[in-house]
């Protein structure tokens, strides 16, 4: 078992290179299943999520090669429609269903497993596919999906603007017969970049006002070359480390347009940032103030920003309130922060102004953070990617040496995390036990 030991209590400073978005690259890799021609992706992050997506390509009969951060993919034919024997189960597998239906008429994918942040049901995906002509049979461990007559365009209104469900409908619609309308779609930057990639491949996709997307199916898609957009979640992670340690970190390659809401929150608590043409410099402060914050789908404050940002809020004077509206069980990590000295109380009430689908459901999805509280080192087990980064930020801000295991989650979500942390002054040791 791999563990990391972090000795904290000092400001971190320096520069890190922000790579391509994990949540963009993995979906673009799977989009290559829609064509038998070569797809080339640049600025691909080199971490385990990319490896998982590539394994899926290879499982279904494709091939890929990587050079530096560029990835070449080609799937001349689908040789297998089952992903049940993959080495790792991952929620990405549901996104292979529509491409497999188009090219092979069937798909057999394992039921997804995920991080410990609440259920990630795939009913939105399956319901949409059924409306487009898919036939679904479930076994105890897998979804068996067939399209005996191909997929047909349909009107799809998502109950919630789910990123994954929007991606599934896009993959289904681009090669479906006729017109598909998606209402209440996700509009995250990663979705927009995926649409741009699909357009390069020959798709006809029109964005309407609000969360409205219209797709006219085409007979065939071609290959393309596309660049993965910068990872706004990685940039925010290092920003939170700068805030929590009261340091100064330049995130080279960070994109401004995808981080507007996050930057506002940084300024509201008293942190500083400077945007230039090559990236964003984040500066900590000697004094922060508490704020009220609610997570939401884009363009709101991203749920994946919330966990690392709460670490910074433990160092703010006064009371902060965070209302989580995306995942109902995302505050489990706060127990470990409290053991480190934080003062965080969870509530089942909706402590915010936004309409919340978890109201009255007895989920502890609001947090009250009182500060500032000094943090002390602790032992922690990572439950999910962003909670793991929150633990790292807390350990870097704490006095003493913290021990963190379960770091596979971190390695799935971040490229060269340990090397980048050391480059900005982190006292970090990796041990295999």
DASULHU-V981613 format. One record per helix or strand of 3 or more residues. SS is the DSSP state (helix for helix, strand for strand). FROM is the first residue (numbers start at 1). TO is the last residue. If there is no record, write none. Layout:
# DASULHU-V981613
ss=SS from=FROM to=TO
ss=SS from=FROM to=TO
This chain:
# DASULHU-V981613
ss=strand from=2 to=8
ss=strand from=13 to=17
ss=helix from=22 to=34
ss=strand from=39 to=42
ss=helix from=48 to=59
ss=strand from=63 to=67
ss=strand from=70 to=74
ss=helix from=91 to=104
ss=strand from=106 to=110
ss=helix from=123 to=131
ss=strand from=135 to=138
ss=strand from=142 to=146
ss=strand from=155 to=157
ss=helix from=163 to=173
ss=strand from=179 to=183
ss=helix from=189 to=200
ss=strand from=204 to=207
ss=strand from=212 to=216
ss=strand from=224 to=227
ss=helix from=232 to=245
ss=strand from=248 to=252
ss=helix from=257 to=269
ss=strand from=272 to=276
ss=strand from=279 to=283
ss=strand from=292 to=295
ss=helix from=303 to=313
ss=strand from=316 to=323
ss=helix from=334 to=339
ss=strand from=343 to=347
ss=strand from=366 to=371
ss=strand from=379 to=381
ss=helix from=385 to=397
ss=strand from=399 to=405
ss=helix from=408 to=413
ss=helix from=417 to=423
ss=strand from=427 to=432
